[in-house]
Amino acid sequence: MDALTPDSGDSRVYVDMVGDLFHAGHVELLRAARAYGGWLIVGVLSDETAEAYKRRPIMNLAERVAVVEACKYVDQVIADAPFQVNEDFLADHEVDIVVHGDDLTPEGAEAVYGAALAAGKLEYVPRTSGISTTDLIQRVIDANASGSLGCDRSPLLNGQ
């Protein structure tokens, strides 16, 4: 297979994410999504889209796209992906399967992935427990409050 294009028989799988503070839970989602087909397309939501339903990402869109592109399970990234996956999007990107974590409510599935749901193309994978971006942010806050980050040594790091 050409590294830049899927084989004609490969199923095209789509998953979207914010991907902020890219962590093991994100990697597991992408690994599980990739198992549904031979070509994984990842939509990375914009800062504004994420902020509208969650919070503003710590990493900007370009940073998040860069780390998602570096994941070995990912074949293609769509920056500033739409929040709602409609029939036109599925057709334009020739998506066979849409994957999301199993933490999505039925109402959320209908609102965001209604076209995929109606076409029988929506699959759920288990959410990785014990890690989330929110958890990581809280760990940093807690570590900073306890002084365990060693932030007082930052001049020794030469800006790194």
C-alpha positions in Angstrom: 0.0 0.0 0.0 1.2 3.5 -0.8 1.8 5.3 2.5 -0.2 8.3 1.3 -3.3 6.6 -0.1 -5.5 3.6 1.0 -5.8 0.5 -1.0 -9.1 0.4 -2.8 -10.4 -2.4 -0.6 -9.5 -0.7 2.7 -12.3 0.3 4.9 -12.1 4.1 5.7 -12.6 4.7 9.4 -13.2 8.2 10.9 -12.8 9.4 14.4 -12.8 12.9 15.7 -11.2 14.4 18.7 -9.8 17.5 20.4 -6.6 15.6 21.2 -5.4 18.2 23.8 -2.4 17.1 25.9 -2.3 14.0 23.7 -2.1 11.0 26.1 -2.4 7.2 26.3 -6.2 7.4 26.3 -6.1 9.1 22.9 -3.6 6.5 21.6 -5.9 3.7 22.7 -8.9 5.4 21.0 -6.9 5.6 17.8 -5.6 2.1 18.0 -9.1 0.7 18.6 -10.6 2.8 15.8 -7.8 1.6 13.4 -8.8 -2.0 14.1 -12.1 -1.3 12.2 -10.3 -0.8 8.9 -7.2 -0.2 6.9 -7.3 3.6 6.7 -7.8 5.9 9.7 -8.9 9.5 9.2 -8.8 11.6 12.3 -10.7 14.9 12.5 -9.1 17.3 15.0 -11.7 19.9 16.2 -10.8 23.6 16.3 -10.0 25.5 19.4 -13.3 27.4 19.1 -15.4 24.2 18.6 -13.8 22.5 21.6 -14.4 25.6 23.7 -18.0 25.7 22.7 -18.8 22.4 24.3 -15.9 21.7 26.7 -13.1 24.1 27.4 -10.5 25.9 25.4 -7.6 23.5 24.6 -4.3 24.2 26.2 -2.5 23.2 22.9 -3.5 25.1 19.8 -4.9 23.4 16.7 -1.6 23.2 14.9 0.1 21.6 17.9 -2.7 19.1 18.3 -2.7 18.2 14.6 1.1 17.7 14.8 0.9 15.1 17.6 -2.1 13.3 16.1 -0.3 13.1 12.7 2.7 11.5 14.5 0.6 8.6 15.9 1.4 5.4 14.1 -2.3 4.4 13.8 -3.3 7.6 11.9 -3.2 7.8 8.1 -4.9 11.1 7.5 -5.7 14.2 9.6 -8.4 16.7 8.9 -7.7 19.9 10.8 -10.7 22.0 12.0 -13.0 19.1 11.4 -16.7 19.8 11.7 -18.5 19.2 15.0 -21.4 17.5 13.2 -20.7 14.6 10.9 -23.3 14.8 8.1 -24.0 12.8 5.0 -21.9 15.2 2.8 -18.9 14.8 5.0 -19.2 11.0 5.0 -19.5 10.9 1.2 -16.7 13.5 0.6 -14.3 11.5 2.7 -15.6 8.1 1.6 -16.1 7.1 5.3 -17.2 3.5 5.9 -17.2 3.6 9.7 -17.3 6.3 12.3 -15.9 5.4 15.7 -16.4 7.1 19.1 -15.8 6.3 22.7 -18.6 4.5 24.5 -19.1 7.5 26.8 -21.4 9.2 24.2 -25.1 9.5 25.1 -27.7 8.5 22.6 -28.7 12.1 22.3 -25.1 13.1 21.7 -24.8 10.4 19.1 -27.9 11.6 17.3 -26.8 15.3 17.4 -23.2 14.8 16.3 -23.2 11.6 14.3 -26.8 11.3 13.2 -26.0 10.6 9.5 -23.5 7.8 10.5 -26.0 6.4 13.1 -28.8 6.4 10.5 -26.5 4.6 8.0 -25.5 2.0 10.6 -21.9 3.3 10.4 -21.4 4.3 14.0 -19.3 2.0 16.3 -18.3 2.5 19.9 -15.1 1.5 21.6 -14.5 1.4 25.3 -13.2 4.6 26.9 -9.8 4.2 28.6 -10.4 4.6 32.3 -8.1 6.3 34.6 -6.8 9.0 32.2 -8.3 12.1 30.6 -7.1 15.5 29.7 -9.0 16.9 32.6 -7.3 14.5 34.9 -3.9 15.5 33.5 -4.6 19.2 34.0 -5.6 18.5 37.6 -2.4 16.5 38.1 -0.4 19.4 36.9 -2.3 21.8 39.2 -1.9 19.5 42.2 1.8 19.0 41.5 2.4 22.7 41.1 0.6 23.4 44.4 2.6 20.8 46.2 5.9 22.2 44.8 6.7 18.8 43.2 7.0 20.3 39.7 10.3 22.0 40.6 9.2 25.2 38.9 11.7 27.1 40.9 14.4 25.4 38.9 13.0 26.6 35.5 16.0 29.0 34.8 18.2 25.9 34.8 16.2 24.4 31.9 17.3 27.1 29.4 13.7 27.7 28.2 13.0 24.0 27.6 
